[in-house]
């Protein structure tokens, strides 16, 4: 068992690398990323002809704005290199400062901020494409370097971004105001990726991805764990009782109820409950997990407020899982009730109820234990549509919003967490099965 677990743990990083690399490539291949969205907004503003409105709404995008986005997500690098930088295996440019040379000058001044927090001005002289400067002692100690970019370099970067191959267009861009000056660029390279505990920043919200995930994760954990607990506490005894009363009116009636619940989508049920129990009868709150005045309430009032906000979403979370867990438990138990070991236990004087709960129930739980890996991922992932109906800011809603915004860093962070949970959940499923079923040996 120990050797099996070690082998699975060693395979986990390879699995996660494969998953994240595929998703990373897809985010770069699918159109509509941050740069494309900015360019589209700029084009819409230009077509509308309302320049003042475009500037006021922030849709007027400069070449510098686009370059900052490219540098934020390493879009100017090849995909494989950018992925290695996201992992933290290769260094990337974590800080960049730029200054253009005046038309009649070969000197530019770059203002940078050191790791200790103080600012300094570096005078850079251009000798062809070679920078000449006299830095402070800490400049090179912190890993700062300077390079010179010519108008041709800037025009080629523009051409590569826009897929332009016509030399005439490139030369025209080279002479345009956005590219016609030489530029000095100071940069510092460092390992700044997953292995260093960095998931990047969201370009949409300008917040740490790790911080955003940690802020939304408790909500999904709360509903997920509570939903699994309620579902199993009800479904397991219900499945046992249905197996013991097979083909009775009780079995038929409960089957009708749980399959009606299974057929009703959770988000549709949530909309109905909001309208009738929330808006019309005013029994429950309409949105959110807590009330706005929650921090100023007493502890008892906070518990009541949290419970009132939980009832409707939790009902929608568990309504569809009742049928799956209950019927799996019933069908598995019915198979074991007719097994030879059950007749042997009863013949030896063990009561039928004790034989069911001590022997048959444990063996019947094996199929359910094998599905616990998916349950673990569902605990955190939650239900996007239910969160949207009740305006609950959980992990599912965060993942959906990241996809809508094409927020590369946030997408990779949510995919990584979901992948880790699935891989760990599958391992836990195997361990649970081995603990329950003595016939399973991972040797």
Secondary structure, DSSP 8 states (H G I E B T S, - for coil): -HHHHHHHHHHHHHHHHHHHHHHHHHHHHSS--HHHHHHHHHHHHHHHT-HHHHHHHT----HHHHHHHHHHHTTTS-HHHHHHHHHTSS-EEEEEEEEE--TT-SEEEEEEE-TTS-EEEEEEEEETTEEEE---HHHHHTTEEEEEE-HHHHHHHHHHHHT---HHHHHHHHTSTTTSS-EEEEEEEE--SGGGT---B-TTT-SBHHHHHHHHHHHHHHHHHHHHHHHHHHHHHHHHHHHHTTTSHHHHHHHHHHHHHHHS-HHHHHHHHIIIIIIIS--S-SSSSS-TTGGGS-HHHHHHHHHHHHHHHHHHHHTTHHHHHHHHHHHHHHHHHTSHHHHHHHHTT--HHHHIIIIIHHHHTHHHHTTHHHHHHHHHH--HHHHHHTT---HHHHHHHHHHHT-HHHHHHHHHHHHHHHHHHHHHHHHHHHHH-TT----
